[in-house]
């Protein structure tokens, strides 16, 4: 935090984590397939500037 504001990178990461949490819930409820989940994850990585190949993206935040 800088001057009480969330930095842009941190905001992107939080948005990514929130979006993926919703996708994970949809996957666990059977609303989407694993293939659809993977496509969603790839699109959100691009949207929120997250390195898809990073193994740490699941642990960040």
C-alpha positions, 0 to 999 in steps of 0.5 A: 500500500502506498498512501492508502491506495492499493498498487495497480499490480496488487489490484490486478492480483486481487482481481485475478484471485477473486475471479479464479475463486468464482471459477473454482466454485463453478468447477466444483459445482459441475457448472463448468468442465476442467477444460473450460476452467483452464480456458478461463484461467488462461484468459484471466491471466492475460486480462490481469497480467499474471504470468500463466507459466508461474507456479506461484500464481496459485499462492500469491495474494 
